[in-house]
Amino acid sequence: MAKGGRCLWNSTLRECEMHTVPKMQWILQDRGRRGLCLERVYRYLYNPELHLASYGKIYRNNGAMTKGTTQETVDGMSFQKIQRIIDCLRDGRYHWTPVRRIYILKKNGKQRPLGLPTWSDKLVQESMRTILEWYYEPQFSDSSCGFRPRRGCHTALNRIAKTWTGTSWFIEGDISGCFDNINHEILLNILREKIHDGRFIDLISGLLKSGYMEDWKYNATLSGSPQGGIVSPILANIYLDRLDKFVEQVLLPDFNRGKVRRTNQAYHNLHRMAARRKKSGDVEGYRECMRKKGLLPSKDPNDPNYRRLRYVRYADDFLLGFCGPKQEAEEIKNRLREFLQESLKLNLSPEKTLITHARTQKARFLGYEICVSHNNLHRANGVRKSNGNVCLLIPPDVINDKISCYLKHSRISHRPELLPDQPLSIVARYQAEWRGLVEYYQLAWNMNARLGRLFYFMNVSLAKTLACKFQISRKAVFDRFKSEIETPLGMRKVLLIRKERPDKPDLVAYFGGINLARTKIIRNCDPPLRVPFNPKCELVERLLADECELCGRKGACEVHHIRKLAEIDQPGRRVKPDWVKRMIARRRKTLVVCVSCHQDIHNGRYDGKAI
């Protein structure tokens, strides 16, 4: 780090009289783990190291270059801008800007509102999110898997597959418009129970009530936390943590009873009879007893003294597994509805909140179909194949929707939107889409059958797209690009395109070569006890050096950002400015420059050449 940057950094820290960020994290996590309240939280926002760490986390996001209601983006970020934000926060002059509202299409045809904040608001929200996450993460329930570090969809699905054996009923829960209907007063009261700092609570209250702009008309937000805001997911988790506590502290003790089911007497009698006949040498009688025994459960499924209720939640979707009669499952559903309405002012979606029989029907959760296996057929040795285990399946409509993207008039077709791209990019695009599906559905029992069918359609569609690109037949595409690659499971046939480069490694893209065997256990699925703090990234170090990477001038610098390198790395451009050459050579979307060079870049005057 340059001397000038280090002096500015240290002097600011001495002025704020703050702890370092790792120490702040340790303090907040320790108090959260012990359930102690927080005081004077607002002053943590005076720490420039916290804002720089937040900048290092979110500058890579595609939304960093997306404008809100103003023209401000991540481009032009500087240490001085952080200083101005801290001064406004310290003096109480920081005001949230209304978000720009857009709508994105949902699967059911409806539209979901999305709020786009300005860059400064994103930066402050990330700092607030970091503080709240450090404090509340040790207090959250293990049943909550959404929007948490080192947790995700596979965490929830793995929990269901491993521990929900013998479930009789699934209660699917979906909160209608959860983010849009969060009650501000209830949320602020929940925060006030643990955070005794009026300025920090007022800052969150101002964010919730900042409003939005739609068609350049201002609209107030009387409820809800805007989707698209960085701090919204952690606020939703804090809000819905009340639901987790209600299920774990009220419903589970009320409906869980008994340690194990009582033995099925008919099964036990057949077991003893088979043992006697085997001892006496009656082979036929032994086999008949084993066959009848295989049709019966070893434990009594109607044991009135045994009940089990299990629960998992991902964001606003949750699933409960209940072992007991349907009447009690209905009671659980009604008590959940009453609690959400009375305590959190939320409503369950009537279309998506269902009670599903685990053995004869399939529940939907996180894009999977979930059921319980029921197979009384037994092998030659008398052992049943599978009975009572939770099955995770790929829904047929998911595969059919994916296949429809590659069909035209009920026939496999090419993708005309990809024809302007390079052949290497076309193959890489297909492979990225294929790999994403395989990795998400790697827990499914029917993974090979469902995805194997989809692979055929994608493979033919890719061949037809390349055939249109090269103006050759589909057979010629397979003859020219068919190859084999080495994988952990041996050689696999793929469609491979190679682009040779002088004095550089060849660029290679291929489609296929991914194993379709089901993964039974997801490694690194359980979160650690303590999430380590990420040190300052390379960009922050370059910014604090206060040295222009073009002219070498010392002093205040800004960061020039671009959305992606493809915007400037165009093969048809013969003369490229020096700043473009440096970004391409470094393979970086950022460049730390002085104010003068930054203005020249935007005005097209750098090096006296038009951009």
C-alpha positions as CSV (number, residue, x, y, z in Angstrom):
1,M,0.0,0.0,0.0
2,A,1.3,3.4,-0.9
3,K,2.3,5.8,1.8
4,G,-0.3,8.4,1.0
5,G,-3.1,5.8,1.0
6,R,-1.9,4.4,4.3
7,C,-1.8,7.7,6.0
8,L,-5.3,8.6,4.9
9,W,-6.5,5.2,6.0
10,N,-4.9,5.3,9.5
11,S,-5.8,8.9,10.2
12,T,-9.4,8.2,9.5
13,L,-9.4,5.2,11.7
14,R,-7.9,7.2,14.6
15,E,-10.5,9.9,14.0
16,C,-13.3,7.4,14.3
17,E,-11.7,5.5,17.2
18,M,-13.1,2.2,16.0
19,H,-12.2,-1.4,16.2
20,T,-10.9,-3.2,13.2
21,V,-13.5,-5.0,11.2
22,P,-12.4,-8.6,12.3
23,K,-12.7,-7.4,15.9
24,M,-16.1,-5.9,15.3
25,Q,-17.2,-9.2,13.8
26,W,-15.9,-11.2,16.8
27,I,-17.7,-8.8,19.2
28,L,-21.0,-8.9,17.4
29,Q,-21.0,-12.7,16.9
30,D,-20.1,-13.3,20.5
31,R,-22.9,-11.1,21.8
32,G,-25.3,-12.8,19.3
33,R,-24.2,-16.2,20.5
34,R,-24.8,-15.3,24.1
35,G,-28.1,-13.6,23.3
36,L,-26.9,-10.2,24.7
37,C,-28.5,-6.9,23.4
38,L,-26.6,-4.5,21.3
39,E,-26.0,-0.8,22.0
40,R,-24.4,2.0,20.0
41,V,-24.5,0.0,16.8
42,Y,-24.9,3.1,14.6
43,R,-21.3,4.1,15.3
44,Y,-20.0,1.0,13.4
45,L,-21.1,2.7,10.2
46,Y,-18.4,5.4,10.8
47,N,-15.7,2.8,10.1
48,P,-14.4,3.2,6.5
49,E,-12.9,-0.2,6.6
50,L,-16.4,-1.7,6.8
51,H,-17.6,0.2,3.8
52,L,-14.5,-0.7,1.8
53,A,-15.1,-4.4,2.6
54,S,-18.7,-3.9,1.5
55,Y,-17.5,-2.3,-1.7
56,G,-15.2,-5.3,-2.3
57,K,-18.1,-7.7,-2.0
58,I,-20.7,-6.1,-4.3
59,Y,-18.7,-4.3,-7.0
60,R,-18.6,-7.5,-9.0
61,N,-22.3,-7.8,-9.2
62,N,-24.0,-7.1,-12.5
63,G,-26.4,-4.8,-10.8
64,A,-23.5,-2.5,-9.6
65,M,-23.6,-0.9,-13.1
66,T,-27.4,-0.6,-13.1
67,K,-28.9,2.8,-12.5
68,G,-31.5,3.5,-9.9
69,T,-33.5,6.7,-9.9
70,T,-30.3,8.7,-10.4
71,Q,-27.3,8.3,-12.7
72,E,-25.0,7.1,-10.0
73,T,-23.4,3.7,-10.4
74,V,-20.3,2.0,-9.1
75,D,-18.3,3.7,-11.8
76,G,-16.2,6.5,-10.2
77,M,-16.0,4.9,-6.8
78,S,-13.4,6.5,-4.5
79,F,-12.3,6.7,-0.9
80,Q,-13.5,10.3,-0.8
81,K,-17.1,9.1,-1.7
82,I,-17.0,6.8,1.4
83,Q,-15.8,9.7,3.5
84,R,-18.8,11.8,2.3
85,I,-21.2,9.0,3.1
86,I,-19.7,8.6,6.6
87,D,-19.9,12.4,7.2
88,C,-23.6,12.3,6.2
89,L,-24.3,9.4,8.5
90,R,-22.4,11.0,11.4
91,D,-24.3,14.3,11.0
92,G,-27.7,12.6,10.4
93,R,-27.9,14.0,6.9
94,Y,-28.0,10.7,5.1
95,H,-31.4,10.2,3.2
96,W,-32.4,7.2,1.3
97,T,-33.3,7.6,-2.3
98,P,-36.5,6.1,-3.6
99,V,-35.8,2.9,-5.6
100,R,-36.6,2.5,-9.2
101,R,-39.3,-0.2,-9.6
102,I,-39.4,-2.7,-12.4
103,Y,-41.3,-5.9,-12.9
104,I,-40.0,-9.4,-13.7
105,L,-42.2,-12.2,-15.0
106,K,-42.9,-15.2,-12.7
107,K,-43.5,-18.8,-13.8
108,N,-47.2,-18.5,-13.1
109,G,-47.6,-15.5,-15.5
110,K,-47.8,-12.9,-12.7
111,Q,-45.2,-10.2,-12.2
112,R,-42.9,-9.7,-9.3
113,P,-41.9,-6.1,-8.4
114,L,-38.2,-5.4,-8.1
115,G,-36.6,-2.3,-6.6
116,L,-33.3,-1.0,-7.9
117,P,-31.5,1.3,-5.4
118,T,-28.8,3.8,-6.2
119,W,-25.2,2.8,-5.7
120,S,-24.6,4.8,-2.4
121,D,-27.7,3.1,-0.9
122,K,-26.4,-0.3,-2.0
123,L,-23.1,0.4,-0.3
124,V,-24.7,1.5,3.0
125,Q,-27.2,-1.4,2.8
126,E,-24.4,-3.9,2.4
127,S,-22.6,-2.5,5.5
128,M,-25.9,-2.7,7.5
129,R,-26.5,-6.3,6.2
130,T,-23.0,-7.3,7.4
131,I,-23.6,-5.9,10.9
132,L,-27.1,-7.6,11.2
133,E,-25.7,-10.9,9.8
134,W,-22.9,-11.0,12.3
135,Y,-25.2,-10.5,15.2
136,Y,-28.3,-12.5,14.2
137,E,-26.7,-15.4,12.4
138,P,-25.7,-17.3,15.6
139,Q,-29.4,-16.8,16.8
140,F,-31.1,-18.1,13.7
141,S,-32.7,-21.6,13.7
142,D,-31.0,-24.5,12.0
143,S,-34.2,-25.0,10.1
144,S,-33.7,-21.8,8.2
145,C,-31.6,-22.3,5.1
146,G,-32.3,-19.3,2.8
147,F,-30.1,-16.2,2.4
148,R,-27.5,-17.4,4.9
149,P,-23.8,-18.0,4.6
150,R,-22.8,-21.5,3.6
151,R,-26.4,-22.6,3.3
152,G,-28.7,-23.1,0.4
153,C,-31.3,-25.2,-1.4
154,H,-29.1,-28.4,-1.1
155,T,-28.8,-27.8,2.7
156,A,-32.6,-27.9,3.1
157,L,-33.0,-30.8,0.7
158,N,-30.2,-32.8,2.3
159,R,-31.8,-32.3,5.7
160,I,-35.1,-33.7,4.4
161,A,-33.6,-36.7,2.6
162,K,-31.5,-37.7,5.6
163,T,-33.8,-37.2,8.6
164,W,-37.4,-37.3,7.4
165,T,-37.7,-41.1,7.1
166,G,-41.2,-42.5,7.7
167,T,-43.1,-39.3,7.0
168,S,-46.8,-39.7,6.4
169,W,-47.9,-36.2,5.4
170,F,-46.2,-33.2,3.8
171,I,-47.5,-29.7,4.7
172,E,-46.4,-27.4,2.0
173,G,-46.3,-23.7,3.1
174,D,-46.0,-20.6,1.0
175,I,-46.5,-17.1,2.3
176,S,-48.2,-15.0,-0.3
177,G,-46.3,-11.7,-1.1
178,C,-44.0,-12.1,1.9
179,F,-41.6,-9.4,1.0
180,D,-44.3,-7.0,0.0
181,N,-46.4,-7.5,3.1
182,I,-43.9,-7.3,5.9
183,N,-45.4,-5.1,8.6
184,H,-43.0,-2.2,9.3
185,E,-44.0,-1.7,13.0
186,I,-43.7,-5.4,13.8
187,L,-40.3,-5.7,12.1
188,L,-39.0,-2.6,14.0
189,N,-40.3,-3.9,17.3
190,I,-38.5,-7.2,16.7
191,L,-35.3,-5.3,16.0
192,R,-35.8,-3.0,19.1
193,E,-35.9,-6.1,21.4
194,K,-32.2,-6.8,20.7
195,I,-30.8,-3.5,19.3
196,H,-31.0,-0.6,21.7
197,D,-29.9,2.1,19.4
198,G,-32.5,4.6,18.2
199,R,-30.4,6.0,15.4
200,F,-29.8,2.6,13.8
201,I,-33.5,1.7,14.1
202,D,-34.4,5.0,12.5
203,L,-32.0,4.4,9.7
204,I,-33.7,1.1,8.9
205,S,-37.1,2.7,9.3
206,G,-36.2,5.4,6.8
207,L,-35.1,2.7,4.4
208,L,-38.4,0.8,4.7
209,K,-40.4,4.0,4.1
210,S,-38.2,5.5,1.4
211,G,-40.8,4.7,-1.4
212,Y,-40.3,3.9,-5.0
213,M,-40.5,5.5,-8.4
214,E,-42.7,3.9,-11.1
215,D,-43.2,5.7,-14.4
216,W,-41.4,8.6,-12.7
217,K,-44.2,9.0,-10.1
218,Y,-43.3,8.7,-6.4
219,N,-45.2,6.1,-4.4
220,A,-44.9,5.6,-0.7
221,T,-44.2,2.2,0.8
222,L,-46.5,1.5,3.7
223,S,-45.5,-2.1,4.1
224,G,-42.9,-4.6,2.8
225,S,-39.2,-4.6,2.2
226,P,-38.3,-4.0,-1.4
227,Q,-37.1,-7.0,-3.3
228,G,-33.8,-6.1,-4.9
229,G,-32.5,-4.3,-1.8
230,I,-29.4,-5.8,-0.4
231,V,-30.6,-5.7,3.2
232,S,-34.1,-7.1,2.5
233,P,-33.2,-10.8,2.8
234,I,-31.6,-10.5,6.2
235,L,-34.6,-8.4,7.4
236,A,-37.0,-11.0,6.1
237,N,-35.0,-13.7,7.9
238,I,-35.2,-11.7,11.2
239,Y,-39.0,-11.3,10.6
240,L,-39.6,-15.0,9.8
241,D,-37.4,-16.2,12.6
242,R,-40.5,-15.7,14.8
243,L,-42.2,-18.4,12.6
244,D,-39.2,-20.7,13.2
245,K,-39.3,-20.2,16.9
246,F,-43.1,-20.8,17.0
247,V,-42.7,-24.1,15.1
248,E,-39.8,-25.3,17.2
249,Q,-40.9,-24.1,20.6
250,V,-44.7,-24.6,20.3
251,L,-45.7,-27.0,17.5
252,L,-42.9,-29.5,17.8
253,P,-43.3,-30.1,21.6
254,D,-47.1,-30.3,21.1
255,F,-47.1,-32.9,18.3
256,N,-43.9,-34.9,19.0
257,R,-44.4,-37.8,21.4
258,G,-43.0,-41.3,21.8
259,K,-39.4,-42.4,21.2
260,V,-40.0,-45.3,18.8
261,R,-43.1,-46.9,17.3
262,R,-44.4,-50.1,18.9
263,T,-43.6,-53.3,17.1
264,N,-46.1,-54.6,14.6
265,Q,-47.3,-57.9,16.2
266,A,-48.2,-59.6,12.8
267,Y,-44.7,-58.8,11.5
268,H,-43.1,-60.2,14.7
269,N,-45.2,-63.4,14.5
270,L,-44.2,-64.1,10.9
271,H,-40.6,-63.4,11.8
272,R,-40.7,-66.1,14.6
273,M,-42.6,-68.5,12.4
274,A,-40.0,-68.1,9.6
275,A,-37.2,-68.8,12.1
276,R,-38.9,-72.0,13.3
277,R,-39.5,-73.3,9.8
278,K,-35.9,-72.6,8.8
279,K,-34.7,-74.5,11.8
280,S,-36.9,-77.4,10.9
281,G,-35.8,-77.5,7.3
282,D,-39.1,-76.4,5.7
283,V,-37.7,-74.3,2.9
284,E,-41.0,-73.6,1.2
285,G,-42.7,-72.6,4.4
286,Y,-39.7,-70.3,5.3
287,R,-39.9,-68.6,1.9
288,E,-43.7,-68.1,2.2
289,C,-43.3,-66.5,5.7
290,M,-40.5,-64.2,4.4
291,R,-42.7,-63.2,1.5
292,K,-45.7,-62.3,3.8
293,K,-43.3,-60.6,6.2
294,G,-42.0,-58.4,3.4
295,L,-45.5,-57.1,2.8
296,L,-45.9,-55.8,6.3
297,P,-44.1,-52.9,8.1
298,S,-41.9,-53.9,11.0
299,K,-43.4,-51.1,13.2
300,D,-47.0,-50.2,13.7
301,P,-47.8,-47.2,11.5
302,N,-51.0,-46.5,13.5
303,D,-49.3,-46.3,16.9
304,P,-51.3,-43.6,18.8
305,N,-48.4,-43.0,21.1
306,Y,-46.0,-42.0,18.4
307,R,-45.9,-38.7,16.5
308,R,-43.1,-36.9,14.6
309,L,-43.2,-33.4,13.2
310,R,-40.2,-31.9,11.2
311,Y,-39.7,-28.5,9.7
312,V,-37.5,-26.7,7.3
313,R,-37.7,-23.2,5.7
314,Y,-36.1,-21.5,2.7
315,A,-37.0,-17.8,2.5
316,D,-40.8,-17.6,2.4
317,D,-41.3,-21.3,1.4
318,F,-41.4,-23.9,4.1
319,L,-42.2,-27.6,4.4
320,L,-43.3,-29.7,7.3
321,G,-43.2,-33.5,7.5
322,F,-45.7,-35.2,9.9
323,C,-46.0,-38.8,10.9
324,G,-49.5,-39.1,12.2
325,P,-53.2,-38.9,11.1
326,K,-54.4,-36.3,8.5
327,Q,-56.7,-34.7,11.1
328,E,-53.7,-33.6,13.2
329,A,-51.9,-32.4,10.0
330,E,-54.9,-30.2,9.3
331,E,-54.7,-28.8,12.8
332,I,-51.0,-28.0,12.3
333,K,-51.8,-26.1,9.1
334,N,-54.6,-24.1,10.8
335,R,-52.4,-23.2,13.7
336,L,-49.7,-22.0,11.3
337,R,-52.2,-19.8,9.5
338,E,-53.5,-18.3,12.7
339,F,-50.0,-17.5,14.0
340,L,-49.0,-15.8,10.7
341,Q,-52.1,-13.7,10.6
342,E,-52.2,-12.7,14.3
343,S,-48.5,-12.3,15.0
344,L,-46.8,-11.4,11.7
345,K,-49.8,-10.0,9.7
346,L,-49.0,-12.5,6.8
347,N,-51.2,-14.9,4.9
348,L,-50.6,-18.3,3.6
349,S,-51.2,-18.8,-0.2
350,P,-54.3,-21.0,-0.5
351,E,-53.1,-22.4,-3.9
352,K,-49.6,-23.4,-2.7
353,T,-50.3,-24.4,0.9
354,L,-51.3,-28.0,0.6
355,I,-51.4,-31.2,2.6
356,T,-49.9,-34.1,0.6
357,H,-49.9,-37.8,1.3
358,A,-46.3,-38.8,1.4
359,R,-46.6,-42.3,-0.1
360,T,-49.2,-41.7,-2.9
361,Q,-48.6,-38.1,-3.8
362,K,-45.7,-35.8,-4.3
363,A,-45.0,-32.5,-2.6
364,R,-43.2,-29.6,-4.4
365,F,-40.3,-27.8,-2.6
366,L,-37.4,-25.9,-4.1
367,G,-38.0,-27.2,-7.6
368,Y,-38.0,-30.9,-6.5
369,E,-40.8,-33.4,-6.1
370,I,-40.6,-35.1,-2.7
371,C,-42.3,-38.3,-1.7
372,V,-41.7,-41.4,0.5
373,S,-40.9,-44.7,-1.1
374,H,-43.3,-47.5,-0.7
375,N,-42.1,-50.8,-2.3
376,N,-43.2,-54.1,-0.8
377,L,-41.5,-56.1,-3.5
378,H,-38.5,-58.0,-2.1
379,R,-35.4,-59.5,-3.5
380,A,-34.5,-63.2,-3.6
381,N,-33.0,-63.0,-0.2
382,G,-36.2,-61.6,1.3
383,V,-34.9,-58.1,1.9
384,R,-37.1,-55.3,0.8
385,K,-35.7,-52.8,-1.7
386,S,-36.8,-49.5,-0.2
387,N,-39.6,-48.5,2.1
388,G,-40.1,-45.3,4.1
389,N,-37.1,-43.4,2.6
390,V,-37.6,-39.9,1.3
391,C,-37.2,-39.7,-2.5
392,L,-36.1,-36.4,-4.2
393,L,-37.3,-36.4,-7.8
394,I,-37.1,-34.1,-10.8
395,P,-40.6,-33.0,-11.8
396,P,-41.6,-33.9,-15.4
397,D,-42.9,-30.4,-16.1
398,V,-39.4,-29.0,-15.4
399,I,-37.9,-31.2,-18.1
400,N,-40.7,-30.5,-20.5
401,D,-40.3,-26.7,-20.0
402,K,-36.6,-27.0,-20.7
403,I,-37.2,-29.2,-23.8
404,S,-39.7,-26.7,-25.2
405,C,-36.9,-24.1,-25.5
406,Y,-35.3,-26.4,-28.1
407,L,-38.4,-27.2,-30.1
408,K,-40.1,-25.4,-32.9
409,H,-43.3,-26.9,-34.4
410,S,-42.7,-30.0,-32.3
411,R,-39.3,-30.6,-33.8
412,I,-35.8,-30.0,-32.4
413,S,-34.6,-26.7,-33.7
414,H,-31.5,-24.5,-33.6
415,R,-31.4,-21.3,-31.4
416,P,-31.2,-18.3,-33.8
417,E,-30.5,-15.9,-31.0
418,L,-27.0,-17.5,-30.6
419,L,-26.0,-17.4,-34.2
420,P,-24.2,-14.0,-34.0
421,D,-21.9,-15.4,-31.3
422,Q,-18.6,-17.1,-31.8
423,P,-18.8,-21.0,-32.1
424,L,-16.7,-21.2,-28.9
425,S,-19.3,-19.1,-27.0
426,I,-22.2,-21.1,-28.4
427,V,-20.8,-24.4,-27.1
428,A,-19.8,-22.8,-23.8
429,R,-23.4,-21.4,-23.4
430,Y,-25.0,-24.8,-23.9
431,Q,-22.5,-26.4,-21.5
432,A,-23.1,-23.8,-18.8
433,E,-26.9,-24.3,-19.0
434,W,-26.4,-28.1,-18.9
435,R,-24.0,-28.0,-16.0
436,G,-26.2,-25.8,-13.9
437,L,-29.2,-28.2,-14.3
438,V,-27.0,-31.2,-13.4
439,E,-25.5,-29.6,-10.4
440,Y,-28.8,-28.4,-9.0
441,Y,-30.6,-31.7,-9.5
442,Q,-27.7,-33.9,-8.4
443,L,-29.8,-35.2,-5.4
444,A,-32.6,-36.5,-7.5
445,W,-33.2,-40.3,-7.6
446,N,-34.4,-40.1,-11.3
447,M,-31.6,-37.8,-12.4
448,N,-30.2,-40.2,-15.0
449,A,-33.6,-40.8,-16.7
450,R,-34.9,-37.2,-16.7
451,L,-31.7,-35.4,-17.6
452,G,-30.6,-38.1,-20.0
453,R,-33.7,-37.3,-22.1
454,L,-33.0,-33.5,-21.9
455,F,-29.4,-34.1,-23.0
456,Y,-30.5,-35.6,-26.2
457,F,-32.6,-32.6,-27.1
458,M,-29.8,-30.1,-26.2
459,N,-27.2,-32.1,-28.1
460,V,-29.2,-32.2,-31.3
461,S,-30.1,-28.5,-30.9
462,L,-26.5,-27.6,-30.4
463,A,-25.5,-29.5,-33.5
464,K,-28.2,-27.8,-35.6
465,T,-27.1,-24.4,-34.2
466,L,-23.5,-25.1,-35.3
467,A,-24.7,-26.4,-38.6
468,C,-26.5,-23.1,-39.3
469,K,-23.4,-21.2,-38.1
470,F,-21.0,-23.1,-40.4
471,Q,-23.5,-23.7,-43.2
472,I,-23.0,-27.5,-43.1
473,S,-25.1,-30.5,-42.3
474,R,-25.8,-31.8,-38.8
475,K,-23.9,-35.0,-39.6
476,A,-20.9,-32.9,-40.7
477,V,-21.0,-31.2,-37.3
478,F,-20.8,-34.5,-35.4
479,D,-18.0,-35.7,-37.7
480,R,-16.0,-32.6,-37.3
481,F,-16.4,-31.8,-33.6
482,K,-17.0,-35.2,-32.0
483,S,-14.2,-35.9,-29.6
484,E,-13.4,-37.6,-26.3
485,I,-12.2,-36.1,-23.0
486,E,-10.7,-37.6,-19.8
487,T,-13.1,-37.4,-16.8
488,P,-12.8,-38.8,-13.3
489,L,-15.0,-41.7,-14.5
490,G,-13.0,-42.4,-17.7
491,M,-13.3,-41.2,-21.3
492,R,-16.5,-39.4,-22.3
493,K,-17.7,-38.4,-25.8
494,V,-18.4,-34.7,-26.2
495,L,-18.8,-32.0,-28.9
496,L,-15.6,-30.1,-28.6
497,I,-14.4,-26.8,-30.3
498,R,-10.8,-25.7,-30.1
499,K,-9.5,-22.3,-31.0
500,E,-5.7,-22.1,-31.5
501,R,-3.8,-19.1,-30.4
502,P,-0.1,-18.3,-31.1
503,D,2.1,-18.3,-28.0
504,K,-0.9,-19.0,-25.8
505,P,-2.9,-22.0,-24.6
506,D,-5.7,-23.0,-26.9
507,L,-9.2,-22.0,-26.0
508,V,-11.4,-25.1,-25.6
509,A,-15.2,-25.5,-25.1
510,Y,-17.1,-28.7,-25.1
511,F,-20.6,-29.9,-24.4
512,G,-21.3,-33.0,-22.3
513,G,-18.9,-35.2,-20.3
514,I,-20.8,-34.7,-17.0
515,N,-21.6,-37.7,-14.8
516,L,-25.4,-38.2,-14.3
517,A,-25.0,-40.5,-11.2
518,R,-27.0,-39.3,-8.2
519,T,-25.0,-37.7,-5.4
520,K,-26.1,-39.1,-2.1
521,I,-24.3,-36.7,0.2
522,I,-23.5,-33.1,-0.5
523,R,-20.1,-32.2,1.0
524,N,-19.5,-28.9,2.8
525,C,-23.3,-28.6,3.2
526,D,-23.3,-27.8,6.9
527,P,-22.3,-24.2,7.8
528,P,-19.3,-23.6,10.0
529,L,-19.7,-22.4,13.6
530,R,-18.1,-19.1,12.7
531,V,-18.0,-17.5,9.3
532,P,-14.5,-16.0,8.7
533,F,-14.1,-12.4,7.7
534,N,-13.0,-11.9,4.2
535,P,-9.9,-9.7,4.0
536,K,-9.7,-6.6,1.8
537,C,-9.8,-7.6,-1.9
538,E,-7.2,-6.6,-4.5
539,L,-9.3,-3.7,-5.8
540,V,-9.5,-2.1,-2.3
541,E,-5.7,-2.4,-2.0
542,R,-5.3,-0.7,-5.4
543,L,-7.7,2.1,-4.5
544,L,-6.0,2.8,-1.2
545,A,-2.6,3.0,-2.9
546,D,-3.8,6.4,-4.4
547,E,-1.8,6.0,-7.6
548,C,-3.2,6.3,-11.1
549,E,-2.6,3.1,-13.0
550,L,-2.3,5.1,-16.3
551,C,-0.3,8.2,-15.7
552,G,1.3,7.2,-12.3
553,R,0.1,10.4,-10.6
554,K,-0.2,10.3,-6.8
555,G,-3.3,11.6,-5.1
556,A,-7.0,11.0,-4.9
557,C,-8.1,8.3,-7.4
558,E,-11.3,6.9,-8.7
559,V,-12.2,3.4,-10.0
560,H,-13.3,3.1,-13.6
561,H,-15.8,0.2,-14.0
562,I,-17.2,-1.5,-17.0
563,R,-20.1,-4.0,-17.1
564,K,-18.1,-6.7,-19.0
565,L,-14.9,-7.0,-21.0
566,A,-16.7,-8.0,-24.1
567,E,-17.9,-4.4,-24.4
568,I,-14.4,-3.1,-25.0
569,D,-12.6,-6.3,-26.3
570,Q,-14.1,-6.2,-29.8
571,P,-12.1,-7.9,-32.6
572,G,-13.1,-5.4,-35.2
573,R,-11.6,-2.4,-33.4
574,R,-8.1,-1.8,-34.8
575,V,-6.8,1.0,-32.7
576,K,-7.5,0.6,-29.0
577,P,-6.7,3.3,-26.3
578,D,-4.1,2.5,-23.8
579,W,-6.7,2.1,-20.9
580,V,-8.5,-0.5,-23.0
581,K,-5.3,-2.5,-23.7
582,R,-4.5,-2.5,-20.0
583,M,-7.9,-3.8,-18.9
584,I,-7.8,-6.5,-21.5
585,A,-4.2,-7.5,-20.6
586,R,-5.1,-7.7,-16.9
587,R,-8.5,-9.4,-17.5
588,R,-10.0,-6.9,-15.0
589,K,-13.2,-4.9,-15.3
590,T,-11.7,-2.1,-13.1
591,L,-9.0,0.4,-13.5
592,V,-7.8,2.8,-10.7
593,V,-7.2,6.2,-12.3
594,C,-6.9,9.8,-11.3
595,V,-9.8,12.2,-11.7
596,S,-8.3,13.8,-14.8
597,C,-7.7,10.5,-16.6
598,H,-11.2,9.3,-15.6
599,Q,-12.8,12.3,-17.2
600,D,-10.7,11.9,-20.4
601,I,-11.8,8.2,-20.6
602,H,-15.5,9.1,-20.4
603,N,-15.2,12.0,-22.8
604,G,-13.3,10.0,-25.3
605,R,-10.2,12.2,-25.1
606,Y,-7.7,9.8,-23.5
607,D,-4.5,9.5,-25.6
608,G,-6.1,11.9,-28.1
609,K,-7.9,9.0,-29.7
610,A,-11.6,8.4,-30.0
611,I,-13.0,5.5,-28.1
